Amino acid sequence: MNVFVKKRGPSSSSGQDGQERIALPVQNQWRSSSSRFIAAYATLFSVAVMFLLAFIGVSTTQTMERSTDVIIEWQLNYFDAFPPSEIASAIGDRLAHEHQHTAFYGLFDRDGRAIAGDIGKLPGPLPADRTGATFEHTLSIDALQTSPVVRAMVLRRPNGQTLIVAHDLTHILNIQRRTINALIVVGSLCLLAGVFFAWLLNRRQRLRISEIQMVTRRIAEGNLAERFPVKGRDEIDMLAHLVNHMLGEVERLMGEVKGACDGIAHDLRTPLAHVRAKLAHISDRAARYGDEDLDQRILDVRRETDHLLDRFRAMMRISEIGTLSRRGGFENVALGDLLGDIEELFEPLAESCSLTLSLRSDAQDVVHGDRALLFEALSNLVDNAIKFTPAGGAVQISLVGCPDGPRVEVSDTGVGIPPGERSAVLQRFFRSERTQHLPGSGLGLSIVAAVVNLHGYFLRIDDAYPGTRISIECWPH
């Protein structure tokens, strides 16, 4: 609904039926569930790739070290089979046939002096015998200016000599690095592709949610003929089918209730009019007898009948306003001229009630609406203000210019409306206990609410200290 009552104090809004206003949230694409799913997916994918890369790195390194250790240990066994006097020449022969410089050898005496091989000096600290160790650019190789990353084993012979065999790991590390780089590139591409397609899906879902949100807003404004769009057979479409079916049933039931109420009002109005006409004839006949008590009783019955007819007319008028087209018959309306006509219409009534009626206009704003309906709604507000203001009081009509549009205010110095009743006064037939002695049907503000709702305006009830101020913000809310 678009008719609301705003109470003073903490901000709160109520609908025409006294319920809390339902505000549709502004959609934020980064707060949607699909966006959170994309973020969670990207985070989980990134963490999974990081763990995969770490696992591949550790697994490759361990496999490389084990296979290299097997080769080095075989070579240690090969050299250990030579007698001490032939180890140096065996190392020289092996180096002579080593063209790729992937294996390095060193033989040292018990004092650490090099005897044979291309390892210039003993590295420190030395690992235990036949235990593989990785040296990163710390092993001195005579044939190379830059020490590579090598895997080495040490064998301490009984005569005090120390034999070192090392293998270059550069090519293996290059393969490992290229594999990891390839995984990073492929993983990044997969992540980007996944995020892109997830964004497309998220965008499609957000567009569908936006359409549903707009339809929901129109339904909340009272247009029960609207239906949710259905474009496929996913979960949203299944929900849309159910909601559309529910809306159809609600529209049908409300139509039946409305039709029954309108029928009752229409059917009762005709016999009541006949009763009123017959009471008029009875009154004419009774006047011949000069019975004042009978004349007074007939007059009271005629007044009650007129009161019932006024109620039925108001109910039918509210029904007519509710069935009007949303924008049918709307035109540009000059509120300043409209309020001037209303002041001119009610000025004699205000003078007869010893009230001061004034019009204050700060702007000549033009709104898009139905002039006859706006005239009827504002006339009801002024009529209520005059009715509930004691003699000597004042009623003021104001037209105030606001950044979003004009605001019409009708304030009085009457009895006022308690905060607890400001929602209820917009309901049909509500009469406050403080105004039960005054004539009225309790439908005047209901007609105002129906007109304001049709235009999409905003109605506010505040204290005027003393009295009541009713404002209508004349722009779509």
C-alpha positions in Angstrom: 0.0 0.0 0.0 1.1 3.6 -0.6 -1.0 5.2 2.2 0.9 5.5 5.4 0.6 7.2 8.8 3.8 8.5 10.3 3.8 8.8 14.1 5.9 11.3 15.9 8.9 10.0 17.8 10.7 6.9 16.5 10.3 6.5 12.8 7.6 4.0 11.8 5.1 3.6 9.0 1.7 1.9 8.9 -0.4 0.9 6.0 -4.0 1.7 5.3 -5.0 -1.3 7.2 -2.9 -0.4 10.2 -0.1 -2.9 9.5 3.5 -2.1 9.2 4.7 -0.8 5.9 6.6 -3.4 3.9 9.7 -1.8 2.3 11.2 -3.7 -0.6 15.0 -3.6 -0.1 17.2 -1.9 -2.6 19.1 -4.6 -4.4 22.8 -4.7 -3.9 24.5 -7.1 -6.3 27.4 -7.7 -3.9 25.0 -8.8 -1.1 23.0 -11.3 -3.1 23.3 -15.0 -2.4 24.7 -15.7 -5.9 27.4 -13.1 -5.4 28.4 -14.6 -2.1 28.4 -18.0 -3.8 30.8 -16.6 -6.5 33.1 -15.2 -3.8 33.0 -18.4 -1.9 33.6 -20.4 -5.0 36.6 -18.2 -6.0 38.0 -18.4 -2.5 37.6 -22.2 -2.3 39.0 -22.7 -5.8 42.1 -20.5 -5.0 42.7 -22.3 -1.7 42.3 -25.7 -3.5 44.8 -24.6 -6.2 47.3 -23.4 -3.6 47.0 -26.8 -1.7 47.4 -28.6 -5.1 50.5 -26.6 -6.0 52.0 -27.2 -2.5 51.2 -31.0 -2.8 52.7 -31.2 -6.2 55.8 -29.3 -5.1 56.4 -31.4 -2.0 55.5 -34.7 -3.9 57.8 -33.8 -6.8 60.7 -32.9 -4.5 60.4 -36.0 -2.5 60.2 -38.2 -5.6 63.2 -36.4 -7.1 65.3 -36.8 -4.0 64.5 -40.5 -3.7 65.3 -41.3 -7.3 68.5 -39.3 -7.2 69.5 -40.9 -3.9 69.2 -44.4 -5.5 71.5 -43.3 -8.4 74.1 -41.7 -6.0 74.1 -44.7 -3.7 74.7 -47.0 -6.7 77.7 -44.9 -7.7 79.0 -44.9 -4.1 78.9 -48.7 -4.1 80.6 -48.7 -7.5 83.6 -46.6 -6.2 83.7 -48.4 -2.9 84.4 -51.6 -4.8 87.8 -50.2 -5.9 90.9 -50.6 -3.7 92.2 -47.3 -2.2 95.0 -47.0 -4.7 92.6 -47.1 -7.7 89.7 -44.9 -6.5 91.4 -41.7 -7.7 92.0 -43.1 -11.2 88.4 -44.4 -11.3 87.1 -41.0 -10.5 89.3 -39.5 -13.2 88.0 -41.9 -15.8 84.4 -41.2 -14.8 84.9 -37.4 -15.1 86.6 -37.9 -18.5 83.4 -39.5 -19.8 81.1 -37.0 -18.0 80.0 -34.6 -20.8 76.7 -33.3 -19.4 78.2 -32.1 -16.1 75.3 -33.6 -14.2 77.4 -35.7 -11.7 80.2 -34.4 -9.5 82.8 -36.3 -7.5 85.3 -35.6 -4.8 87.9 -37.7 -2.9 89.5 -36.1 0.2 92.1 -37.4 2.7 91.6 -37.5 6.5 92.8 -33.8 6.7 90.2 -32.6 4.1 92.6 -32.1 1.2 91.3 -32.9 -2.2 92.8 -35.9 -3.8 90.7 -36.4 -7.0 87.4 -35.2 -8.5 85.9 -31.8 -9.4 84.6 -31.0 -6.0 87.1 -28.4 -4.7 86.5 -28.7 -0.9 84.4 -30.5 1.6 81.1 -28.8 2.3 80.1 -28.4 5.9 78.4 -29.8 7.8 78.7 -33.2 6.2 75.6 -35.5 6.4 75.9 -39.0 7.8 77.2 -41.8 5.6 74.9 -42.7 2.7 72.4 -40.1 3.7 71.2 -37.8 1.0 71.5 -34.1 1.5 70.6 -31.1 -0.8 73.1 -28.3 -1.2 71.7 -25.1 -2.6 74.6 -23.2 -4.3 77.0 -24.1 -1.5 79.0 -27.0 -3.0 82.3 -25.7 -4.7 82.7 -27.2 -8.2 86.0 -26.6 -10.0 84.5 -26.7 -13.5 81.7 -24.3 -12.8 81.7 -20.7 -11.8 78.3 -20.9 -10.1 77.4 -23.7 -7.8 74.2 -25.4 -8.8 71.6 -27.1 -6.6 72.8 -30.6 -6.0 71.9 -33.8 -4.2 74.9 -35.4 -2.5 75.9 -38.4 -0.4 79.1 -39.0 1.7 81.0 -42.2 2.2 83.8 -42.3 4.9 86.2 -45.1 4.0 88.2 -47.1 6.6 91.5 -45.5 5.6 90.2 -42.0 6.6 89.4 -40.9 3.1 86.0 -39.2 2.3 84.2 -39.8 -0.9 81.4 -37.4 -2.1 79.1 -38.0 -5.0 76.7 -35.3 -6.1 74.1 -34.9 -8.9 72.8 -31.7 -10.4 69.1 -31.0 -9.8 68.8 -28.0 -12.1 66.9 -29.8 -14.9 64.6 -31.5 -12.5 63.9 -28.2 -10.7 63.2 -26.6 -14.1 60.6 -29.3 -14.9 59.1 -28.8 -11.5 59.0 -25.0 -11.9 57.5 -25.3 -15.4 54.8 -27.7 -14.1 53.9 -25.4 -11.3 53.8 -22.4 -13.6 51.6 -24.2 -16.0 49.3 -25.2 -13.2 49.1 -21.6 -12.0 48.3 -20.3 -15.5 45.7 -23.0 -16.2 44.2 -22.6 -12.7 44.0 -18.8 -13.1 42.3 -19.3 -16.5 39.9 -21.8 -15.0 39.2 -19.4 -12.1 38.6 -16.5 -14.4 36.4 -18.5 -16.7 34.4 -19.9 -13.7 34.0 -16.4 -12.2 33.0 -15.0 -15.6 30.3 -17.6 -16.2 29.2 -17.4 -12.5 28.9 -13.6 -13.0 26.8 -14.2 -16.1 24.6 -16.5 -14.1 24.4 -14.1 -11.3 23.5 -11.2 -13.6 20.7 -13.3 -15.2 19.4 -14.2 -11.7 19.6 -10.5 -10.6 17.6 -9.4 -13.6 15.0 -12.0 -12.8 14.9 -10.9 -9.2 14.6 -7.3 -10.3 11.6 -8.2 -12.5 10.0 -10.1 -9.6 10.8 -7.1 -7.3 9.0 -4.7 -9.6 6.0 -7.0 -9.9 5.9 -7.4 -6.1 6.0 -3.6 -5.7 3.0 -3.2 -8.0 1.2 -6.0 -6.2 1.9 -4.3 -2.9 0.4 -1.1 -4.4 -2.8 -3.0 -4.8 -2.6 -4.3 -8.4 -3.4 -8.0 -7.8 -3.7 -8.6 -11.5 0.1 -8.7 -11.8 1.9 -12.0 -12.1 5.5 -13.1 -11.7 7.4 -13.7 -14.9 8.1 -17.3 -15.7 11.0 -18.0 -18.1 12.1 -21.6 -17.5 11.7 -24.5 -15.1 14.2 -23.8 -12.4 13.5 -23.2 -8.7 12.6 -19.6 -9.2 10.1 -20.5 -11.9 8.6 -23.2 -9.7 8.2 -20.6 -6.9 6.8 -18.1 -9.4 4.2 -20.6 -10.5 3.1 -21.2 -6.9 2.9 -17.5 -6.1 1.0 -16.8 -9.4 -1.5 -19.5 -8.5 -1.8 -18.0 -5.0 -2.3 -14.5 -6.4 -5.0 -15.8 -8.7 -6.9 -17.3 -5.8 -6.4 -14.2 -3.7 -7.7 -12.0 -6.5 -10.7 -14.3 -7.1 -11.6 -14.3 -3.4 -11.2 -10.6 -3.0 -13.3 -10.1 -6.1 -16.0 -12.2 -4.7 -15.9 -10.5 -1.3 -15.9 -7.1 -3.0 -18.7 -8.1 -5.3 -20.7 -9.3 -2.4 -20.1 -6.1 -0.4 -20.9 -3.9 -3.4 -24.0 -5.9 -4.1 -25.2 -5.6 -0.5 -24.5 -1.9 -0.5 -26.3 -1.4 -3.8 -29.2 -3.6 -2.9 -29.8 -2.0 0.4 -29.5 1.5 -0.9 -32.6 1.2 -3.1 -35.0 0.0 -0.3 -33.5 2.6 2.1 -34.3 5.3 -0.5 -37.9 3.9 -0.7 -38.1 3.9 3.1 -36.9 7.5 3.2 -39.5 8.5 0.6 -42.3 6.8 2.6 -41.1 8.5 5.8 -41.4 11.8 4.0 -45.1 10.9 3.1 -45.7 9.8 6.6 -44.3 13.0 8.0 -46.6 15.0 5.8 -49.6 13.1 6.9 -48.6 13.2 10.6 -48.2 17.0 10.4 -52.0 17.2 10.1 -52.5 15.8 13.6 -50.2 18.2 15.4 -48.5 15.5 17.4 -45.1 17.0 18.1 -43.7 13.8 19.7 -44.7 11.8 16.6 -43.2 14.4 14.3 -39.9 14.3 16.3 -39.8 10.5 16.1 -40.4 10.5 12.4 -37.6 13.1 12.0 -35.2 11.0 14.0 -36.0 8.0 11.8 -35.5 10.1 8.7 -32.1 11.3 10.0 -31.0 7.7 10.7 -32.1 6.7 7.2 -30.2 9.6 5.7 -27.1 8.6 7.7 -27.3 5.0 6.4 -27.7 6.2 2.8 -24.7 8.5 3.3 -22.7 5.5 4.5 -23.7 3.3 1.5 -22.9 6.2 -0.9 -19.4 6.5 0.7 -18.8 2.7 0.6 -19.8 2.7 -3.1 -17.5 5.7 -3.7 -14.5 4.0 -2.1 -15.2 0.9 -4.2 -15.4 3.0 -7.4 -12.1 4.7 -6.6 -10.5 1.3 -5.9 -11.6 0.0 -9.3 -10.3 2.9 -11.3 -7.4 2.4 -13.7 -4.0 3.2 -12.2 -3.3 6.2 -14.4 -6.5 6.4 -16.4 -7.8 9.9 -16.8 -4.8 11.6 -15.1 -3.8 15.1 -16.2 -1.7 18.0 -15.0 -3.4 19.6 -12.0 -2.5 23.0 -10.6 -2.7 22.5 -6.8 -2.8 26.2 -6.1 -5.9 26.8 -8.1 -7.5 23.6 -6.7 -6.9 24.7 -3.1 -8.3 28.1 -3.9 -11.5 26.5 -5.1 -11.7 24.4 -1.9 -11.1 27.5 0.3 -13.9 29.4 -1.6 -16.2 26.4 -1.2 -15.8 26.0 2.6 -15.3 29.6 3.6 -19.1 30.2 4.2 -19.3 26.9 6.3 -16.2 28.0 8.4 -17.8 31.4 9.0 -21.1 29.8 10.1 -19.1 27.7 12.6 -17.2 30.8 13.9 -13.9 29.4 12.5 -11.1 31.1 10.6 -10.2 29.4 7.3 -7.0 30.5 5.6 -4.9 29.4 2.6 -1.1 29.7 2.5 0.6 28.8 -0.8 4.4 29.0 -1.2 4.3 27.6 -4.8 2.0 27.0 -7.7 3.1 23.4 -8.2 1.6 21.2 -10.9 1.1 17.4 -10.3 -0.1 14.6 -12.5 -3.4 13.2 -11.2 -7.1 13.1 -11.3 -8.4 16.6 -10.4 -11.9 15.5 -9.4 -10.5 12.8 -7.0 -8.0 15.2 -5.5 -10.7 17.8 -5.0 -12.9 15.2 -3.3 -10.0 14.0 -1.0 -8.9 17.5 0.0 -12.5 18.6 0.5 -13.0 15.7 2.9 -9.9 16.8 4.9 -11.1 20.4 5.1 -14.6 19.3 6.0 -13.3 17.0 8.8 -11.1 19.8 10.1 -14.0 22.2 10.3 -16.3 19.5 11.8 -13.9 18.6 14.6 -12.7 22.1 15.5 -14.6 24.0 18.2 -15.9 27.6 17.6 -13.2 30.2 17.7 -10.6 27.9 16.3 -8.7 28.0 13.0 -8.2 25.8 10.0 -5.3 26.4 7.7 -4.7 24.9 4.2 -1.0 25.1 3.1 0.8 24.3 -0.1 4.5 23.8 0.5 7.2 23.3 -2.1 9.6 20.4 -1.4 12.6 19.1 -3.4 10.6 16.1 -4.6 7.3 17.9 -5.2 4.5 19.8 -3.5 3.1 18.9 -0.1 -0.5 19.8 0.9 -1.2 20.3 4.6 -4.5 20.7 6.4 -4.1 21.7 10.0 -6.7 22.6 12.7 -6.9 23.5 16.3 -9.4 20.8 17.2 -9.5 17.8 19.5 -6.6 16.1 17.7 -6.0 12.4 16.9 -4.2 10.3 19.6 -1.1 8.5 18.3 -2.7 5.1 18.9 -5.6 5.9 16.6 -3.7 7.4 13.6 -3.7 4.1 11.8 -7.2 3.2 12.7 -8.8 6.5 11.4 -8.0 5.4 7.9 -10.1 2.3 8.2 -13.7 2.2 7.3 -16.3 3.1 9.9 -13.8 3.9 12.7 -15.1 6.6 15.1 -13.1 7.8 18.0 -14.8 7.8 21.4 -14.1 11.5 21.7 -16.0 12.3 18.5 -18.9 9.9 18.8 -21.3 12.8 19.6 -20.5 14.4 16.3 -22.3 13.4 13.0 -20.3 11.3 10.6 -20.0 7.9 9.1 -16.3 7.2 9.7 -15.6 6.9 5.9 -14.3 10.3 5.1 -10.6 9.5 5.7 -11.1 6.1 4.1 -12.0 7.9 0.8 -8.9 10.2 1.2 -6.8 7.1 1.8 -8.2 5.4 -1.4 -7.5 8.5 -3.5 -3.9 8.9 -2.1 -3.3 5.2 -2.7 -4.5 5.5 -6.3 -2.0 8.3 -7.0 0.9 6.7 -5.2 1.2 9.6 -2.7 2.1 9.6 1.0 -0.3 10.6 3.8 1.0 11.6 7.2 -0.8 12.5 10.4 1.0 14.7 13.0 0.2 16.8 16.0 -0.4 20.5 15.3 -0.1 21.5 19.0 -3.1 21.9 19.4 -5.1 20.0 16.9 -4.1 17.8 14.0 -2.0 18.3 10.8 -2.7 15.9 7.9 -0.1 16.2 5.1 -0.2 14.6 1.6 3.2 14.4 -0.2 2.1 14.7 -3.8 4.8 12.7 -5.5 5.1 9.0 -6.2 6.5 7.0 -3.2 
